[in-house]
Amino acid sequence: MLTRRRFLAGCGAVPFLSYLNPHSAFAATPPTMLVMAMQLDNMTSLDPHESFEAVGSEIVGNLYQRLVMPNPLKPSEVKGELATHWEVSNEGKTFTFHIDPKAKFSDGTPVTAEDAAFSLQRAVKMDKSPSFIINQFGFTKDNVEQHITAPDASTLVLNLDKPAAESFLLYCLSAPVGSIVQKKAALANQQDGDFGYAWIKQHSAGSGPFTLRSWKASESIILEKNPHFQTDSKIQRVIMKHITDPAAQLLMLQKGDVDIARDLTSEQLRPIVNDSEFNVIRRDVSTIMLMSCNTTNELLKKPQVWQALKWAIDYEAIQKNIIPLTHRVHQSFLPGGFPAALDDTPFHQDVAKAKALLTEAGYPDGFEITIDHYSAQPYPDIAQAIQTQLGAVGIKAKLVSSENRAVLTKMRARQHQLAITAWGADYFDPNSNTEAFCVNVDNTENARSRTLAWRCGWSDEKFNTLTEQALHESDSAKRIALYETIQREHREHSPFIFLMQNTLPIVCRKNISGVNMTVLRDNPYYQVKKA
């Protein structure tokens, strides 16, 4: 039961929003204002060349524009955002973009190719976490000014040392790190040559539909409409309120204090999913839940054991009974909604087949093993279900529950046996997850590249080669076909058991429409309408 104490704890002792009557706990939100209750505590920066968390990247997408963006209705296509069109020449080594002359920053200044060149150079020179997405094309702090240039106000040129597949480069430029910031604003506010980094973390300098009015960490974020962004949206202000407790979010939604609740679990969703007062929007996002086998462990070295685990799990029962409204069964490393993603589910529970595979591996009576998992729900319930299902084939699993970072730290040191975790794609291209799950060219303890494959001590030259081939394939159709082949081979012959894909629920009051969340959590607030 939701008590007043629990509700106030969920609000984290943060004052109610300023538009509320101070003598009333709840009030209807104004018609030109969009108010959301959501968890904001994982954000560290709103600088687009540093922000790498899901919520931060979502907000950055409303403050800034990029040269190109994936078509949400057809993931295999890329459409221009700040770039009206582009050409590829010099055998795939020169990319020329033409900037939209109508695009303007929030102060009314036109967006130029010089701003775009400065922004991509800035991402490389600052070298924050997401910079690797741009650096994959050979850019360094020393050469980026020569390789990324603006010969005139409307033309941006990227010159690469090696050819790149057009789709790969475009998808990488569509990541938040490809956001275009206003050069004049960044340099006017720089401190000690930081390219305006300290200032932009708390301000905005973009051409997106909104500007940043304020951000109070783990408290609230307020955005205001950019008057120079071309839209007929009536939303003048967006307020995001940090509410940690999903039950508190639901109560605020029911009372009309917020328009949208973003973090409701199946527990809160069940009683309102058919309530005419609310619209429940569910969107696949790029987070994949999986179980990983550490093949450096003697018990987990053989492919027959990996196969046995895949056939021992009852995927459908877990989804229907534990996470029916927040996840769906998914059994490959590319999330649904990505180019080349496979949505078929070939594995299902087959106890006899799993036992036969264990016998073939030399374990007719099974074995004992530990499973690390996140302590936050729904992971404990899922781990218990898997524990029971593995027990049916003779595998006795001991569960070890820890915070996310503790589980990940253990995996990064190759100290786990089995681990149930989640993984989200870094950018909208098949290579993002393919490299993570398939590539391990140095399996030693001193390896420089420690992919998920490395963390599990698994290296297969066939997958190293296929991934490299797909990455550089210039023909888009052939490239997609290669990634489909890699996924089919991988789920059959790798030590990864893919379980679910996160289906993010966004719960709105009935007067809200136009919410559009993409698989990489791009969520354009200006498209939202209030009746």
For each residue, the residues with C-beta under 8 A, 3 or more apart:
1:
2: 6 7 247 248 250 251
3: 6 7
4: 7 8
5: 8 9
6: 2 3 9 10 245 247 248
7: 2 3 4 10 11 245 247 248 251
8: 4 5 11 13
9: 5 6 12 245 248
10: 6 7 243 244 245 246 247 248 249
11: 7 8 14 243 245 248
12: 9 218 219 242 243 244
13: 8
14: 11 219 220 241 242
15:
16: 20 22 25 257
17: 20 35 220 239 241 257
18:
19: 27 29 30 33
20: 16 17 24 26 27 257
21: 24 27
22: 16
23:
24: 20 21 27
25: 16 255 257
26: 20 252 255 256 257
27: 19 20 21 24 256 257
28: 256
29: 19 33 34 35 256 257 258 259
30: 19 33
31: 234 530
32: 234 235 236 237 530
33: 19 29 30 235 236 237 238 239
34: 29 235 237 238 239 259 260 512 525 528 530
35: 17 29 238 239 241 257 258 259 260
36: 238 239 240 241 258 259 260 261 262
37: 241 243 248 249 252 253 257 258 260 261 262 263
38: 55 240 241 242 243 249 260 261 262 263
39: 42 55 242 243 244 262 263
40: 43 55 217 218 219 220 221 240 242
41: 217 218 242 244
42: 39 53 54 55 56
43: 40 46 51 53 55 56 59 217
44: 50 51 53 56
45: 50 51 56 201
46: 43 51 56 59 60 63 200 201 202 204 212 215
47: 50 51 128 197 200 201
48: 51 60 63 64 176 177 179 181 200 206
49: 119 122 123 126 128 130 131 177 179 181
50: 44 45 47 126 128 129 130 197 201
51: 43 44 45 46 47 48 56 57 59 60 130 176
52: 56 57 128 129 130 176
53: 42 43 44 56 57
54: 42 57 58 285 424 521
55: 38 39 40 42 43 58 59 521
56: 42 43 44 45 46 51 52 53 59 60
57: 51 52 53 54 60 61 176 520 521
58: 54 55 61 62 521 522 523
59: 43 46 51 55 56 62 63 221 223 240
60: 46 48 51 56 57 63 64 176 179
61: 57 58 64 176 208 522 523 524
62: 58 59 208 209 210 223 238 523 524 525 526
63: 46 48 59 60 179 204 206 208 210 211 212 223
64: 48 60 61 176 179 180 181 204 206 207 208
65: 81 82 103 111 179 180 206 207 208
66: 69 81 82 173 174 175 176 178 179 180
67: 80 81 82 83 86 97 116 156 173 174 178 180
68: 78 79 80 81 83 86 170 173 174 178
69: 66 78 79 80 81 174 522
70: 75 77 78 79 171 174 428 518 520
71: 74 75 77 78 79
72: 75 516 518 522
73:
74: 71 77
75: 70 71 72 337 338 339 341 428 519
76: 339 476 480
77: 70 71 74
78: 68 69 70 71 167 170 171 174
79: 68 69 70 71
80: 67 68 69 83 84 85 86 100
81: 65 66 67 68 69
82: 65 66 67 99 100 103 111 116 180 207
83: 67 68 80 86 97 98 99 100 156
84: 80 98 99 100
85: 80 97 98
86: 67 68 80 83 95 96 97 98
87: 95 96
88: 92 94 95 96 166
89: 93 94 96
90: 93 94 159
91: 163
92: 88 160 163 164 165 166 474
93: 89 90 159 160 161 162 163 164
94: 88 89 90 157 158 159 160
95: 86 87 88 157 158 160 166 169
96: 86 87 88 89 155 156 157 158
97: 67 83 85 86 113 116 155 156 157 158
98: 83 84 85 86 154 155 156
99: 82 83 84 103 111 112 113 116 153 154 155 156
100: 80 82 83 84 103 111
101: 110 154
102: 230
103: 65 82 99 100 110 111 207
104: 108 109 110 111 207 228 229
105: 108 109 110 111 115 182 185 205 206 207 228
106: 204 205 206 207 211 226 227 228 229
107: 182 185 228
108: 104 105 228
109: 104 105 182 184
110: 101 103 104 105 153
111: 65 82 99 100 103 104 105 115 116 180 182 207
112: 99 115 116 150 153 154
113: 97 99 116 117 150 151 152 153 154 155 156
114: 117 118 150 153 183
115: 105 111 112 118 119 180 181 182 183
116: 67 82 97 99 111 112 113 119 120 150 156 180
117: 113 114 120 121 148 149 150 156
118: 114 115 121 122 181 183 186
119: 49 115 116 122 123 178 179 180 181 183
120: 116 117 123 124 134 139 144 148 158 178
121: 117 118 124 125 144 145 148
122: 49 118 119 125 126 181 186 195
123: 49 119 120 126 128 130 131 134 177 178
124: 120 121 127 131 134 135 139 140 141 144
125: 121 122 141 144 195
126: 49 50 122 123 131 194 195 197
127: 124 131 141
128: 47 49 50 52 123 131
129: 50 52 132
130: 49 50 51 52 123 133 175 176 177 426
131: 49 123 124 126 127 128 134 135 177
132: 129 135 136
133: 130 136 172 175 177 178 426 427
134: 120 123 124 131 137 139 172 173 177 178
135: 124 131 132 138 139 140
136: 132 133 172
137: 134 158 160 164 169 172
138: 135 143 147 160 161 162
139: 120 124 134 135 143 144 147 148
140: 124 135 143 144
141: 124 125 127 144
142:
143: 138 139 140 146 147
144: 120 121 124 125 139 140 141 147 148
145: 121 148 149
146: 143 149 159
147: 138 139 143 144 158 159 160 161
148: 117 120 121 139 144 145 156 157 158 159
149: 117 145 146 156 157 159
150: 112 113 114 116 117 153 155 156 157
151: 113 155 157
152: 113 155
153: 99 110 112 113 114 150
154: 98 99 101 112 113
155: 96 97 98 99 113 150 151 152
156: 67 83 96 97 98 99 113 116 117 148 149 150
157: 94 95 96 97 148 149 150 151
158: 94 95 96 97 120 137 147 148 169
159: 90 93 94 146 147 148 149
160: 92 93 94 95 137 138 147 163 164
161: 93 138 147
162: 93 138
163: 91 92 93 160 472 474
164: 92 93 137 160 168 169 472
165: 92 168 169 471 472 473 474 476 479
166: 88 92 95 169 170 474 476
167: 78 170 171 339 429 476 479
168: 164 165 171 172 429 431 471 479
169: 95 137 158 164 165 166 172 173
170: 68 78 166 167 173 174
171: 70 78 167 168 174 175 339 427 428 429
172: 133 134 136 137 168 169 175 178 427 429
173: 66 67 68 134 169 170 178
174: 66 67 68 69 70 78 170 171 178 427 428
175: 66 130 133 171 172 178 426 427 428
176: 48 51 52 57 60 61 64 66 130 179
177: 48 49 123 130 131 133 134
178: 66 67 68 119 120 123 133 134 172 173 174 175
179: 48 49 60 63 64 65 66 119 176 206
180: 64 65 66 67 82 111 115 116 119 206 207
181: 48 49 64 115 118 119 122 185 186 196 200 205 206
182: 105 107 109 111 115 185 186 205 206 207
183: 114 115 118 119 186 187
184: 109 187 188
185: 105 107 181 182 188 189 196 205
186: 118 122 181 182 183 189 190 195 196 199 200 205
187: 183 184 190 195 196
188: 184 185 196
189: 185 186 196 199 200 203
190: 186 187 193 194 195 196 197 199
191: 194 198 199
192:
193: 190
194: 126 190 191 197 198
195: 122 125 126 186 187 190
196: 181 185 186 187 188 189 190 199 200 205
197: 47 50 126 190 194 200 201
198: 191 194 201
199: 186 189 190 191 196 202 203
200: 46 47 48 181 186 189 196 197 203 204 205
201: 45 46 47 50 197 198
202: 46 199 212 215
203: 189 199 200 212
204: 46 63 64 106 200 208 210 211 212
205: 105 106 181 182 185 186 196 200
206: 48 63 64 65 105 106 179 180 181 182 211
207: 64 65 82 103 104 105 106 111 180 182 226 228 229
208: 61 62 63 64 65 204 226 229
209: 62 225 226 229 231 233 524 525 526
210: 62 63 204 223 224 225 226 229 238 525 526
211: 63 106 204 206 223 224 225 226
212: 46 63 202 203 204 215 221 222 223
213: 222 223 224 237
214: 220 221 222
215: 46 202 212 220 221 222
216: 219 220 221
217: 40 41 43
218: 12 40 41 242
219: 12 14 40 216 242
220: 14 17 40 214 215 216 239 240 241 242
221: 40 59 212 214 215 216 239 240
222: 212 213 214 215 237 238 239 240
223: 59 62 63 210 211 212 213 237 238 239 525
224: 210 211 213 236 237
225: 209 210 211 229 233 235 236 237 526
226: 106 207 208 209 210 211 229
227: 106
228: 104 105 106 107 108 207
229: 104 106 207 208 209 210 225 226 526
230: 102
231: 209 526
232:
233: 209 225 526 527 528 529
234: 31 32 529 530
235: 32 33 34 225 238 525 526 528 529 530
236: 32 33 224 225
237: 32 33 34 213 222 223 224 225
238: 33 34 35 36 62 210 222 223 235 525
239: 17 33 34 35 36 220 221 222 223
240: 36 38 40 59 220 221 222
241: 14 17 35 36 37 38 220 252 258
242: 12 14 38 39 40 41 218 219 220
243: 10 11 12 37 38 39 248 249 252 263
244: 10 12 39 41 248
245: 6 7 9 10 11 248 249
246: 10 249 250 261 263 264 265 267 268
247: 2 6 7 10 250 251 268
248: 2 6 7 9 10 11 37 243 244 245 251 252
249: 10 37 38 243 245 246 252 253 258 261 262 263 264 268
250: 2 246 247 253 254 261 264 268 272 507
251: 2 7 247 248 254 255
252: 26 37 241 243 248 249 255 257 258 261
253: 37 249 250 256 257 258 259 260 261 278 507 509
254: 250 251 277
255: 25 26 251 252
256: 26 27 28 29 253 509
257: 16 17 20 25 26 27 29 35 37 252 253
258: 29 35 36 37 241 249 252 253 261
259: 29 34 35 36 253 508 509 511 512 530
260: 34 35 36 37 38 253 506 507 508 509 512 515
261: 36 37 38 246 249 250 252 253 258 264 506 507
262: 36 37 38 39 249 506 507
263: 37 38 39 243 246 249
264: 246 249 250 261 268 269 505 507
265: 246 268 269 326 377 378
266: 269 270 322 323 324 325 326 378
267: 246 270
268: 246 247 249 250 264 265 271 272
269: 264 265 266 272 273 280 325 326 505 507
270: 266 267 273 325
271: 268 275
272: 250 268 269 275 277 278 280 507
273: 269 270 280 325
274:
275: 271 272 278
276: 510
277: 254 272 509 510
278: 253 272 275 507 508 509 510
279: 507 508 509 510 512 513
280: 269 272 273 325 505 506 507 508
281: 505 506 507 508 515 517
282: 325 503 504 505 506
283: 503 504 506 517 518 519
284: 328 335 336 337 501 502 503 504 519
285: 54 335 424 501 502 503 504 517 519 520 521
286: 335 337 338 424 425 502 519 520 521
287: 335 422 423 424 501 502
288: 330 333 335 422 423 424 433 498 499 500 501 502
289: 327 382 420 421 422 498 499 500 501 502
290: 420 421 422 423 496 497 498 499
291: 309 371 386 418 419 420 496 497 499
292: 411 416 418 419 421 452 455 456 495 496 497
293: 297 300 305 306 309 417 418 456 495 496 497
294: 297 300 411 414 416 417 418 419 455 456 457 495
295: 300 301 456 457 458 495
296: 414 456 457
297: 293 294 300 301 417
298: 301
299: 305 363 367 369 417
300: 293 294 295 297 305 306 369 417 418 495
301: 295 297 298 305
302: 305 306 361 362
303: 306 307 493
304: 307 308 357 358 360 361
305: 293 299 300 301 302 308 309 357 358 361 363
306: 293 300 302 303 309 310 494 495 497
307: 303 304 310 311 357 492
308: 304 305 311 312 354 355 357 358 361 393 395
309: 291 293 305 306 312 313 354 390 395 418 497
310: 306 307 313 347 491 497
311: 307 308 347 348 349 350 351 353 354 357
312: 308 309 349 351 354 389 390 392 393 395
313: 309 310 318 347 349 386 389 390 497 499
314: 317 318 348 349 385 389
315: 318 319 329 331 345 347 348 349 499 500
316: 319 320 329 348
317: 314 320 321 349 385
318: 313 314 315 321 322 323 382 385 386 499 500
319: 315 316 322 323 324 327 328 329 500
320: 316 317 324
321: 317 318 324 385
322: 266 318 319 378 381 382 385
323: 266 318 319 326 327 378 382 500
324: 266 319 320 321
325: 266 269 270 273 280 282 503 505
326: 265 266 269 323 378 502 503 504 505
327: 289 319 323 378 500 501 502 503
328: 284 319 336 500 501 503
329: 315 316 319 345 499 500 501
330: 288 335 336 343 345 498 499 500 501
331: 315 342 344 345 346 347 491 498 499
332: 341 342 487 488 490 491 498
333: 288 433 434 436 437 438 487 490 491 496 498
334: 338 340 341 342 425 430 433 434 483 487
335: 284 285 286 287 288 330 338 341 425 433 501 519
336: 284 328 330 341 343 501 519
337: 75 284 286 341 518 519
338: 75 286 334 335 341 425 428 430 433 519
339: 75 76 167 171 428 429 430 480 483
340: 334 430 479 480 481 483 484 487
341: 75 332 334 335 336 337 338 487
342: 331 332 334 484 487 488
343: 330 336
344: 331
345: 315 329 330 331 348
346: 331 491
347: 310 311 313 315 331 491
348: 311 314 315 316 345
349: 311 312 313 314 315 317 389
350: 311 353 354
351: 311 312 354 355 392 393
352: 355 356
353: 311 350 356 357
354: 308 309 311 312 350 351 357 358 393
355: 308 351 352 358 359 364 393 394
356: 352 353 359 360
357: 304 305 307 308 311 353 354 360 361
358: 304 305 308 354 355 361 363 364 366 393 394 395
359: 355 356 362 363 364
360: 304 356 357
361: 302 304 305 308 357 358
362: 302 359
363: 299 305 358 359 366 367 394
364: 355 358 359 394
365: 394
366: 358 363 393 394 395 396
367: 299 363 394 395 396
368: 395 396 397 398
369: 299 300 390 395 396 397 398 417 418
370: 397 398 399 400 416 417 418
371: 291 383 386 387 397 398 399 400 417 418 419 420
372: 400 402 407 410 411 416 417 418 419 420
373: 379 380 382 383 399 400 401 402 407 419 420 421
374: 379 401 402 403 404 407 420 421 422
375: 379 380 401 402 403
376: 379 403 404
377: 265 380 381
378: 265 266 322 323 326 327 381 382
379: 373 374 375 376 382 383 401 420
380: 373 375 377 383 384 399 401
381: 322 377 378 384 385
382: 289 318 322 323 373 378 379 385 386 420 499
383: 371 373 379 380 386 387 399 401 420
384: 380 381 387 388 399
385: 314 317 318 321 322 381 382 388 389
386: 291 313 318 371 382 383 389 390 397 420
387: 371 383 384 390 391 397 399
388: 384 385 391 392
389: 312 313 314 349 385 386 392 393
390: 309 312 313 369 386 387 393 395 396 397
391: 387 388 394 395 396 397
392: 312 351 388 389
393: 308 312 351 354 355 358 366 389 390
394: 355 358 363 364 365 366 367 391
395: 308 309 312 358 366 367 368 369 390 391
396: 366 367 368 369 390 391
397: 368 369 370 371 386 387 390 391 418
398: 368 369 370 371
399: 370 371 373 380 383 384 387
400: 370 371 372 373
401: 373 374 375 379 380 383
402: 372 373 374 375 406 407 410
403: 374 375 376 406 407
404: 374 376 407 408
405: 408 409
406: 402 403 409 410
407: 372 373 374 402 403 404 410 411 416 419 421
408: 404 405 411 412 421
409: 405 406 412 413
410: 372 402 406 407 413 415 416 419
411: 292 294 372 407 408 414 415 416 419 421 455
412: 408 409 450 455
413: 409 410
414: 294 296 411 455 456 457
415: 410 411
416: 292 294 370 372 407 410 411 419
417: 293 294 297 299 300 369 370 371 372
418: 291 292 293 294 300 309 369 370 371 372 397
419: 291 292 294 371 372 373 407 410 411 416
420: 289 290 291 371 372 373 374 379 382 383 386 499
421: 289 290 292 373 374 407 408 411
422: 287 288 289 290 374 502
423: 287 288 290 433 436 452
424: 54 285 286 287 288
425: 286 334 335 338 428 432 433 520
426: 130 133 175 432
427: 133 171 172 174 175 432 520
428: 70 75 171 174 175 338 339 425 432 519 520
429: 167 168 171 172 339 432
430: 334 338 339 340 433 434 470 479 480 483
431: 168 434 435 467 470 471
432: 425 426 427 428 429 435 436
433: 288 333 334 335 338 423 425 430 436 437
434: 333 334 430 431 437 438 439 467 470 471 483 486
435: 431 432 438 439 451 467 471
436: 333 423 432 433 439 451 452 453
437: 333 433 434 451 452 453 490 494 496
438: 333 434 435 453 460 463 464 466 467 486 490 494
439: 434 435 436 449 451 453 463 464 467
440: 443 447 449 451 453 454 458 459 460 464
441: 449 459 464
442: 446 447 448 449 454
443: 440 447 454 457 458 459
444: 447
445:
446: 442
447: 440 442 443 444 450 454
448: 442
449: 439 440 441 442 454
450: 412 447 454 455
451: 435 436 437 439 440 454 455
452: 292 423 436 437 455 456 496
453: 436 437 438 439 440 456 458 459 463 494
454: 440 442 443 447 449 450 451 457 458 459
455: 292 294 411 412 414 450 451 452
456: 292 293 294 295 296 414 452 453 495 496
457: 294 295 296 414 443 454
458: 295 440 443 453 454 494 495
459: 440 441 443 453 454 464
460: 438 440 463 464 493 494
461: 464 465
462: 465 466 489
463: 438 439 453 460 466 467 486 489 490 494
464: 438 439 440 441 459 460 461 467 468
465: 461 462 468 469
466: 438 462 463 469 470 482 485 486 489
467: 431 434 435 438 439 463 464 470 471 486
468: 464 465 471 472
469: 465 466 472 473 482
470: 430 431 434 466 467 473 479 482 483 486
471: 165 168 431 434 435 467 468
472: 163 164 165 468 469
473: 165 469 470 478 479 482
474: 92 163 165 166 479
475: 478 479
476: 76 165 166 167 479 480
477: 480 481
478: 473 475 481 482
479: 165 167 168 340 430 470 473 474 475 476 482 483
480: 76 339 340 430 476 477 483 484
481: 340 477 478 484 485
482: 466 469 470 473 478 479 485 486
483: 334 339 340 430 434 470 479 480 486 487
484: 340 342 480 481 487 488
485: 466 481 482 488 489
486: 434 438 463 466 467 470 482 483 489 490
487: 332 333 334 340 341 342 483 484 490 491
488: 332 342 484 485 491 492
489: 462 463 466 485 486 492 493
490: 332 333 437 438 463 486 487 493 494 496
491: 310 331 332 333 346 347 487 488 494 496 498
492: 307 488 489
493: 303 460 489 490
494: 306 437 438 453 458 460 463 490 491
495: 292 293 294 295 300 306 456 458
496: 290 291 292 293 333 437 452 456 490 491
497: 290 291 292 293 306 309 310 313
498: 288 289 290 330 331 332 333 491
499: 288 289 290 291 313 315 318 329 330 331 382 420
500: 288 289 315 318 319 323 327 328 329 330
501: 284 285 287 288 289 327 328 329 330 335 336
502: 284 285 286 287 288 289 326 327 422
503: 282 283 284 285 325 326 327 328
504: 282 283 284 285 326 517 521
505: 264 269 280 281 282 325 326
506: 260 261 262 280 281 282 283 515 517
507: 250 253 260 261 262 264 269 272 278 279 280 281
508: 259 260 278 279 280 281 512 513 515
509: 253 256 259 260 277 278 279 512
510: 276 277 278 279
511: 259 530 531
512: 34 259 260 279 508 509 515 528 529 530 531
513: 279 508 528 529 531
514: 527 528 529
515: 260 281 506 508 512 523 527 528
516: 72 523 524 527
517: 281 283 285 504 506 521 522 523
518: 70 72 283 337 521 522 523
519: 75 283 284 285 286 335 336 337 338 428
520: 57 70 285 286 425 427 428
521: 54 55 57 58 285 286 504 517 518
522: 58 61 69 72 517 518
523: 58 61 62 515 516 517 518
524: 61 62 209 516 527
525: 34 62 209 210 223 235 238 528
526: 62 209 210 225 229 231 233 235
527: 233 514 515 516 524
528: 34 233 235 512 513 514 515 525
529: 233 234 235 512 513 514
530: 31 32 34 234 235 259 511 512
531: 511 512 513
